[in-house]
């Protein structure tokens, strides 16, 4: 009987940090604090208006398909639910 030695190959990987992506000023991203003005809705399809606000500070929690009329879901700075807004109703006041 013959025996063969098994060969093992060791691969070493080096991790490198990617530079942080820069976000253009005024771009709405999750975590942005915005001033909200106008109507907001129960759903992103903006079928039923939930209310209106004037210069209310909100935090962007979720952004969905931009083809939907109200594609940005926001909460208050304390985390309470507000609703879905069109991007045009939000103005960034503080970046993430």
C-alpha positions in Angstrom: 0.0 0.0 0.0 1.2 3.5 -0.7 0.5 6.6 1.3 0.5 10.1 -0.1 1.0 13.2 1.9 -1.8 15.7 1.7 -0.7 19.1 0.7 -2.4 22.1 2.2 -2.4 25.5 0.7 -2.6 28.5 3.0 -4.1 31.7 1.6 -3.6 35.0 3.4 -6.0 37.9 2.9 -5.4 41.5 3.8 -8.3 43.7 4.8 -8.1 47.3 3.8 -10.5 50.0 5.0 -12.5 51.7 2.3 -12.8 55.5 2.6 -16.2 56.6 3.8 -18.5 57.5 1.0 -19.3 61.2 1.0 -22.9 62.2 0.9 -23.7 65.3 -1.1 -24.9 68.2 1.1 -28.7 68.2 1.3 -29.1 64.6 0.1 -31.8 62.8 2.1 -30.4 59.6 3.6 -31.5 57.4 6.5 -30.6 59.2 9.7 -30.9 62.7 8.2 -32.7 65.3 10.4 -35.1 67.2 8.2 -37.6 70.0 8.4 -40.9 68.6 7.1 -43.5 70.8 5.5 -46.8 69.8 3.9 -48.8 66.7 3.8 -47.8 63.3 5.0 -49.4 59.9 4.5 -50.2 56.6 6.1 -48.5 54.7 3.3 -45.7 55.3 0.7 -48.4 55.2 -2.0 -49.9 58.4 -0.5 -53.5 57.1 -0.9 -54.7 58.6 2.4 -53.4 61.8 3.9 -52.6 61.4 7.6 -52.0 65.1 8.3 -50.0 68.2 7.5 -47.0 69.8 9.3 -45.2 73.0 9.1 -41.4 73.1 9.8 -41.5 70.0 12.0 -38.1 68.4 12.7 -38.1 64.8 11.8 -35.6 62.0 11.3 -35.5 59.8 8.2 -36.0 56.2 9.2 -36.6 54.5 5.8 -36.5 55.3 2.1 -38.3 53.0 -0.4 -38.6 53.0 -4.2 -38.3 56.5 -5.4 -41.2 56.0 -7.9 -43.6 56.0 -5.0 -45.2 59.4 -4.3 -44.3 59.4 -0.6 -41.1 57.4 -0.5 -39.6 58.6 2.8 -40.7 57.4 6.2 -39.9 59.7 9.1 -40.2 59.7 12.9 -39.9 62.5 15.5 -36.5 63.1 17.1 -37.9 61.1 20.0 -38.6 58.2 17.7 -42.4 58.5 17.5 -44.0 57.6 14.2 -45.0 60.4 11.9 -45.6 58.9 8.5 -44.6 58.9 4.8 -43.5 62.1 3.0 -42.6 62.9 -0.6 -38.9 63.9 -0.8 -40.0 67.4 -1.9 -41.6 68.0 1.5 -38.3 67.4 3.4 -35.3 69.7 3.7 -32.1 68.4 5.4 -31.1 70.5 8.4 -28.5 68.1 9.8 -26.4 65.4 8.2 -26.1 62.0 9.8 
